[in-house]
């Protein structure tokens, strides 16, 4: 798997986070939803880095990374359009489930050496 393929979902997610942060400059507020999204981003970045350096990034990882990023984009899109947008709990939950699956698969691949 090429470096570009592995890191492209991460770059797209960074662009999303920067857009959300820029949007939030006008109306800054810290919410539980924002904290959750920040922690999910941190876990995603850490996992991408670990899979890259341990050479465990495969096609399944890249597909799941894109699913995670697309779910985060879908959840953030209304917030980018309107400051009064409400959260989409189902999209947040789905993206967290994908992230948890990615971490579980990575942990198994490291622990079982597969």
SERO-4910 file (N, C-alpha, C, O; in steps of 0.05 Angstrom, whole numbers):
BEGIN
 pado doro    nc1    nc2    nc3   cac1   cac2   cac3    cc1    cc2    cc3    oc1    oc2    oc3
  Unk    A     17    -23      0      0      0      0     18     25      0     37     26     16
  Unk    A     12     44    -17     30     67    -20     25     87      3      4     87     16
  Unk    A     44    103      8     43    123     30     19    142     24      4    150     42
  Unk    A     16    150     -1     -6    168     -8    -33    156     -2    -51    169      8
  Unk    A    -37    130     -8    -62    117     -3    -68    115     27    -91    118     35
  Unk    A    -47    111     42    -51    108     71    -57    135     84    -74    137    102
  Unk    A    -44    156     75    -46    182     88    -68    200     77    -75    219     90
  Unk    A    -78    194     53    -98    211     41   -123    215     58   -132    237     61
  Unk    A   -135    193     70   -158    198     88   -151    216    112   -167    232    120
  Unk    A   -127    214    122   -118    231    144   -117    260    135   -126    277    150
  Unk    A   -106    265    111   -104    292    101   -132    304     97   -137    328    104
  Unk    A   -151    288     87   -178    298     83   -191    304    110   -204    325    113
  Unk    A   -186    287    130   -197    292    157   -184    317    169   -199    333    183
  Unk    A   -159    322    166   -146    346    176   -159    371    163   -164    390    177
  Unk    A   -164    370    137   -177    392    124   -205    397    136   -212    420    140
  Unk    A   -219    376    141   -245    378    154   -243    391    181   -258    410    187
  Unk    A   -225    382    198   -221    393    224   -214    422    223   -224    439    238
  Unk    A   -196    429    204   -189    458    201   -213    475    193   -216    497    203
  Unk    A   -229    464    175   -253    479    166   -272    483    190   -283    505    193
  Unk    A   -276    462    206   -294    465    229   -282    485    249   -297    501    260
  Unk    A   -256    483    253   -244    502    272   -246    531    262   -251    549    278
  Unk    A   -242    535    236   -245    562    225   -274    572    227   -279    595    233
  Unk    A   -293    554    223   -321    561    226   -328    568    255   -344    585    260
  Unk    A   -314    555    274   -319    559    302   -307    584    313   -313    592    335
  Unk    A   -290    597    297   -277    622    307   -298    644    312   -296    659    330
  Unk    A   -318    644    295   -339    665    297   -357    660    321   -367    679    333
  Unk    A   -362    635    328   -380    629    350   -367    607    367   -377    584    367
  Unk    A   -346    613    382   -332    592    397   -349    583    420   -359    598    436
  Unk    A   -351    557    422   -364    544    445   -354    516    447   -350    502    427
  Unk    A   -350    507    472   -340    480    476   -365    464    484   -379    470    503
  Unk    A   -369    442    469   -391    424    475   -381    396    478   -358    390    471
  Unk    A   -397    379    490   -389    351    493   -385    339    466   -368    322    462
  Unk    A   -402    347    447   -399    337    419   -372    344    407   -360    328    394
  Unk    A   -364    369    412   -338    378    402   -315    364    415   -295    357    402
  Unk    A   -317    359    441   -296    344    455   -294    315    445   -272    305    440
  Unk    A   -317    303    440   -318    275    430   -306    274    402   -290    256    396
  Unk    A   -312    294    385   -301    295    358   -271    298    359   -256    287    343
  Unk    A   -261    315    378   -233    320    380   -218    295    389   -196    289    380
  Unk    A   -230    280    408   -217    256    417   -217    234    395   -198    219    392
  Unk    A   -239    233    380   -240    214    358   -219    221    337   -205    203    327
  Unk    A   -215    246    332   -194    255    313   -166    247    323   -150    237    308
  Unk    A   -162    251    348   -136    244    360   -131    214    358   -109    205    350
  Unk    A   -151    198    364   -148    169    361   -144    160    332   -128    142    327
  Unk    A   -157    174    314   -154    167    285   -126    174    276   -113    158    262
  Unk    A   -115    197    284    -88    205    276    -68    186    288    -49    178    275
  Unk    A    -71    179    313    -53    161    326    -53    134    312    -32    122    307
  Unk    A    -77    124    306    -79     97    293    -66     98    266    -52     79    258
  Unk    A    -71    119    251    -59    121    224    -29    121    226    -15    108    210
  Unk    A    -18    136    245     11    137    248     22    109    256     42    100    245
  Unk    A      8     96    275     18     70    284     16     49    262     35     33    258
  Unk    A     -5     49    246     -8     29    225     13     34    203     23     15    191
  Unk    A     19     59    199     40     66    179     67     56    187     81     43    172
  Unk    A     75     63    212    102     56    221    105     26    227    127     16    226
  Unk    A     83     12    234     85    -17    238     80    -33    213     81    -58    213
  Unk    A     75    -19    191     70    -31    165     45    -50    166     45    -70    152
  Unk    A     26    -43    182      1    -58    184    -22    -46    167    -44    -56    167
  Unk    A    -16    -24    154    -37    -11    138    -41    -27    112    -23    -30     96
  Unk    A    -65    -37    109    -72    -53     86    -97    -41     73   -106    -20     81
  Unk    A   -107    -55     54   -131    -45     39   -154    -42     59   -169    -22     57
  Unk    A   -158    -61     77   -180    -59     96   -177    -34    113   -197    -20    118
  Unk    A   -153    -28    122   -149     -4    138   -156     21    122   -170     38    133
  Unk    A   -147     23     98   -153     46     81   -183     49     76   -193     71     77
  Unk    A   -196     27     70   -225     28     66   -239     38     91   -257     55     90
  Unk    A   -232     26    114   -245     35    140   -238     64    146   -254     79    157
  Unk    A   -214     73    140   -206    100    144   -224    119    128   -233    140    137
  Unk    A   -229    111    103   -246    128     86   -275    128     96   -288    148     96
  Unk    A   -285    105    106   -312    104    117   -313    123    141   -332    138    144
  Unk    A   -293    122    159   -292    140    182   -293    169    173   -309    185    184
  Unk    A   -276    176    154   -274    204    146   -300    213    132   -309    235    137
  Unk    A   -311    196    116   -337    204    103   -359    207    123   -376    225    120
  Unk    A   -360    190    143   -380    194    164   -376    220    180   -395    234    186
  Unk    A   -351    227    185   -344    252    199   -352    276    181   -362    296    191
  Unk    A   -347    273    155   -355    295    136   -385    299    136   -395    321    137
  Unk    A   -399    276    135   -429    278    135   -439    290    161   -458    305    161
  Unk    A   -426    284    183   -435    295    209   -428    325    212   -443    340    224
  Unk    A   -406    333    200   -396    360    203   -409    379    182   -410    403    186
  Unk    A   -418    369    160   -427    386    138   -449    406    147   -447    429    140
  Unk    A   -469    397    162   -489    417    170   -477    439    188   -487    462    187
  Unk    A   -457    433    204   -445    453    221   -429    473    205   -426    496    213
  Unk    A   -419    465    182   -404    483    165   -423    503    151   -415    525    144
  Unk    A   -448    494    147   -467    511    133   -482    530    152   -490    552    144
  Unk    A   -486    522    177   -502    538    196   -491    535    224   -484    513    233
  Unk    A   -490    557    238   -481    557    266   -502    544    284   -496    536    307
  Unk    A   -526    542    275   -548    531    291   -554    502    285   -574    491    295
  Unk    A   -537    489    270   -542    461    263   -540    443    288   -524    448    306
  Unk    A   -556    423    288   -556    404    310   -539    380    303   -534    374    279
  Unk    A   -529    366    323   -512    343    319   -528    319    307   -552    318    310
  Unk    A   -514    302    295   -525    277    284   -513    254    299   -492    244    292
  Unk    A   -527    246    321   -517    226    339   -512    200    324   -492    186    330
  Unk    A   -529    192    305   -526    167    292   -500    167    275   -487    146    274
  Unk    A   -494    189    262   -469    190    247   -445    190    265   -424    177    259
  Unk    A   -446    204    288   -425    203    307   -420    175    318   -398    166    320
  Unk    A   -442    162    324   -440    134    335   -429    115    314   -412     98    320
  Unk    A   -437    119    289   -427    101    267   -397    106    263   -382     87    260
  Unk    A   -388    131    264   -360    136    260   -343    126    283   -321    116    279
  Unk    A   -354    128    307   -340    117    330   -339     86    329   -319     74    337
  Unk    A   -360     74    319   -360     44    316   -338     36    295   -324     16    300
  Unk    A   -336     51    274   -316     44    253   -288     48    265   -270     31    261
  Unk    A   -284     70    280   -258     75    293   -251     53    313   -228     44    314
  Unk    A   -271     44    328   -266     22    348   -259     -3    333   -241    -18    342
  Unk    A   -272     -9    311   -266    -33    295   -237    -31    284   -223    -51    283
  Unk    A   -230     -7    275   -203     -4    264   -182     -9    286   -162    -22    281
  Unk    A   -187      2    310   -168     -3    332   -167    -32    340   -146    -43    345
  Unk    A   -190    -46    340   -191    -74    347   -176    -91    327   -160   -109    334
  Unk    A   -180    -85    301   -165   -100    280   -135    -95    282   -119   -113    278
  Unk    A   -127    -70    288    -99    -64    290    -87    -79    314    -66    -90    312
  Unk    A   -101    -78    337    -91    -91    361    -88   -121    356    -68   -133    364
  Unk    A   -108   -133    343   -106   -162    337    -83   -168    318    -69   -188    322
  Unk    A    -79   -151    298    -57   -156    279    -30   -154    293    -11   -168    286
  Unk    A    -27   -136    312     -2   -133    327      1   -156    347     22   -169    348
  Unk    A    -20   -162    363    -18   -183    383    -15   -211    372     -1   -227    383
  Unk    A    -29   -216    350    -27   -243    337     -7   -244    315     -3   -265    303
  Unk    A      7   -222    310     28   -220    290     19   -230    263     32   -246    249
  Unk    A     -4   -219    255    -15   -226    228    -16   -202    210    -24   -203    187
***
